[in-house]
Amino acid sequence: MSVKEDIHSQIVGGFANATFPINTPEKMLTAFPAGADTTCRSGDVSVTAGEAGGLLKESDFPFKSAKEVADVIVERAGL
């Protein structure tokens, strides 16, 4: 599995208990198990939910699924 696929999978998994749609950056961060400190790791690459949230724009919301959130984050992170 590539770093991109691994991080994508971890982001999707982080939203296992989230209720969608997620309408704001604040609600997105609180949906992660450890909030902004939730960390996805693959090899020597790590991304916190707080860092990932910084890649999102107000116009990205609402998100309708965990996959949609993960798609945007891994694309903008350049993974």
Buried (B, 14 or more C-beta within 10 A) or exposed (E): EEBBEBBBBBBBEBBEEBEBEBEEBEBBBEBBEEEBEBBBEBEEEEBBBBBBBEBBEEEBBEBEBBEBBBBBBBEBBEB
